[in-house]
Amino acid sequence: MDIGWLRSLHLLGAVVWVGGMFFAQFALRPSAAALPPPQRLPLLAATIGRFVAWAGVAIAAIAASGGVLLRAAGGVAGAGTSVHAMIGLGVVMLAAYAYVALVALRRLRAAVAHGDWAAGGRAMQHIRILIAFNLALGLIAVALGGFAR
């Protein structure tokens, strides 16, 4: 079976997810910091909401292509240490993503809807920390991917 396209799909998913976190952390957040909370927090809520949706698509592509690639490599027993590490990092990253998508983003949206800028700032702080954490893990996973052959 030709699995080159699966590797490409897997890599594209990682680019979308990790690249989006890099953008959020190093471009969006610092630029939005210049805005007052009534402008900044709705912008961040909308942007993070769109990112979470696209990251969900990327995560599905990563999981599906990764599962097939793992099977083609002989399963978990046939995979190398770097693949095991990527799987472990992916599970932790998925948990952080799920918290952002299901808890922190809802808190941010609720705070924005009620004009509660202090609560919105706290929710955004949780999101920022989780994005930074996931970005670090994602960069490690991408580096490990280079050794996964």
N, C-alpha and C positions, 0 to 999 in steps of 0.2 A: 504494500500500500504506500502511495506517495503521501508523505505527511508534511511536506514543505509548506503547503498552504495552511496547515494547522499551526505550525510554528509561527507563520506570519500573523495569523489571527490572534494567537496567544500574545505575541509581541505588541501588536496594535492595541489590544486590550490594556496591556501594561502601560503603553505610551499614553493612552487616554486617561487612565486612572492616576498614574504617578505624575504625569505632566500637568493634569488639572490641579493636583495638590500643590505642585511646585508653583504654578501660576497663582493660586489662591494665597499661598504663603508669602511669596516674594514680589508679586506685582499688585494683586487686587487689594490685599489687606493694608499694605503701607500707603497706597494711593487713597483708599477710602478713609484712612485715619484723619485726613485733613477735613473731612466733612463733619458737621455737627450730627449728633445721634439721630435726630428726626429724618435726616437724609441718608446717613451712613447705614443704619440698621435695616431699613427697607431694601436698600440696594444689596446689602450682603445677604439678606434672607432670600431675595429673588435669585441672586447669582448662585448661592450655595444650593438652593432648591433645584435649579437647573443642573448644576454639577452632579448632585446626588443622583438625579435621574440618569444622566449619561454614564456616570460611574457604575450604576447598577447594570446597565447594558454591557459595559466593559467587563465587569466582574463575571457576568453570565458567560461571556465569550471566553474569558480566561479559564473559568471552571470547566466549561464544556471541552475546549480544546486541550486543556491540561489533562483532563481525564482520559481522553483518547490517546494523547501522547504518552501518558503513563502506561496505559494498557499496551501500546505498541512497543514500549521499552521493556515489557515483561512484568509489568505491575510494580507494586511497591518494592518487592524483593529485587527486581532487576534494575531499579533506579539507583543512581549514585547519591552520595551524601549531599551534594548541592541541591538535588531535586527534593530530597527529604527536607532540607532546610527551607527551600522555597515553599513547600507545602505548609510547613509549620508557620512561617511568616505570613503566608496567605490566610491561614485560619485566624491568626491574631488580627490581621488587617481587616478581615471581614467582620470580626466582632466590633472593632472600633467604628467601621463604616456603619454597621447596623445601629449602633448607639447614636451616631450623628443623625442618620436618616429617620430613626424611629422615636428618638427622645429629644436630643438637643435641638434639632431643626424645628420640631413642633413647638418647643418652648420659645425659640426665637420668633417664630411666626406669631404665636399667641401674644408675646410681649409687644411686637410691632403693631398687631391689630388693636391692642389696648393702649398704645402710646406709652407703655411702661419701659422707658429707655434704660433704667437701671437693670431690670430683669433681662431685657434684651442684651445688654452688655455682658451680663453674667453668662447667658446662654452662648453668646458669640465667643466668649473667652473659652468655654468648654470645647466648642467646635474648633477654635484655633489650636488649642493644645492637642486635640485628637488628630487634626490634619497634620500638624508638625510631627507627631509620633508616627502616624501612618506614612508620611513622606519619608522619614528616616528608614522605616522598615521596607518600604517600597524600593528605595534606592539600593538597599542591601540585596533585596530579592532580584532586582534587575542585574546587579553585578554578579550575583550567583548564577543567573541565567547564562551568562557568558561561559561558565564552566560546566554547564549541565549536559554536555554532549557525552 
